[in-house]
C-alpha cells in the first residue's frame, strides 16, 4: 500500500451516531515516504510491480556477525522513465522527434529511479 499511498482515498472514519465530533484530527505518516510511487503517476514511465513466491532473501542479513538465510514472499518494483513527447501530452503542438528523445525525466526527489 505504501507504493501508491497518495493515490488512495482518505479512510472513512466511523463513529457511533451518539458520539460527538472531535475538534481536531491529525494523521501523520512518519516512515515509508521513499516507497511511494505516486509522484511517478503524472509523468511518462513504465511501472512494474510484482511478487516472487518462495524466493531467497534479496539482501544479505547478519545476526551477531553471522550470515542468516531466509526465503519467503518478496515484493519487487521497477520504474522505467519514458521520453517526453510533447505532441502526445499537448495536442496541437508541433512534434519535434529529436528534441523529444533528448529530454531527461528527473525522478521525484532527484536521484535515479
C-alpha positions in Angstrom: 0.0 0.0 0.0 2.9 2.4 0.6 3.8 2.3 -3.1 0.5 4.0 -4.0 -0.2 5.8 -0.8 -1.0 9.3 -2.2 -3.4 7.7 -4.8 -5.6 6.2 -2.1 -8.8 7.9 -0.9 -8.7 9.0 2.7 -10.2 6.5 5.0 -13.8 6.8 6.2 -13.7 7.4 9.9 -16.6 5.5 11.5 -18.1 6.6 14.8 -21.2 5.7 16.7 -24.1 8.1 15.9 -24.3 9.3 19.5 -20.6 10.2 19.6 -19.5 13.9 19.4 -17.3 15.1 16.5 -13.7 15.5 17.6 -12.5 19.1 17.4 -9.3 18.2 15.6 -8.0 15.2 13.8 -4.3 14.7 12.9 -3.0 11.8 10.9 0.7 11.5 10.2 2.9 9.2 8.2 6.5 9.2 9.6 8.0 6.3 7.6 7.9 4.9 4.1 7.8 8.0 2.0 10.6 6.8 -0.2 8.5 3.8 -1.1 5.6 5.9 -2.5 5.4 5.7 -6.3 2.6 8.3 -6.6 4.9 11.1 -7.9 5.6 8.9 -11.0 1.9 8.8 -11.9 2.0 12.2 -13.6 5.0 11.6 -15.8 5.6 9.1 -18.6 7.0 5.9 -17.2 6.5 2.2 -17.0 5.9 0.9 -13.5 6.1 -2.9 -12.9 5.2 -4.3 -9.5 5.0 -8.0 -8.6 5.7 -10.8 -6.1 8.3 -13.6 -6.0 7.0 -16.6 -4.1 9.4 -18.7 -2.1 12.4 -16.6 -3.1 15.7 -16.2 -1.3 16.1 -13.1 0.8 17.2 -10.3 -1.6 19.5 -8.6 0.8 22.3 -10.2 2.9 21.3 -10.4 6.6 23.6 -11.0 9.5 22.8 -11.8 13.2 25.7 -11.5 15.6 28.1 -11.2 12.6 26.9 -14.5 11.1 25.0 -14.7 7.7 21.4 -15.7 8.1 19.5 -17.3 5.2 15.8 -16.9 4.6 13.1 -17.3 2.0 9.6 -16.2 1.5 7.5 -13.7 -0.4 9.5 -10.8 -2.0 7.8 -7.7 -3.4 9.6 -6.2 -6.4 9.0 -3.0 -8.3 10.7 -1.3 -11.2 10.3 2.2 -12.7 11.5 2.9 -16.2 11.2 6.6 -17.2 9.9 7.1 -20.8 10.8 10.0 -23.1 8.6 13.1 -23.0 6.7 13.5 -26.3 5.1 17.0 -26.2 2.8 16.2 -29.1 1.2 13.4 -27.0 1.0 15.5 -23.8 -0.1 18.7 -25.5 -2.1 18.0 -28.7 -1.7 20.7 -31.3 2.0 21.4 -30.5 4.4 20.6 -33.4 6.1 17.2 -32.9 9.9 17.5 -32.6 11.2 13.9 -32.6 14.8 14.9 -32.0 14.0 17.1 -29.0 11.6 14.6 -27.5 14.2 11.9 -27.5 16.8 14.2 -25.8 14.6 15.2 -22.8 15.5 13.6 -19.5 12.9 12.6 -16.9 14.1 13.6 -13.5 12.8 11.2 -10.9 10.9 12.6 -7.9 13.3 13.8 -5.3 16.3 13.9 -7.7 18.4 10.7 -7.8 17.9 7.8 -10.1 14.6 5.8 -10.5 
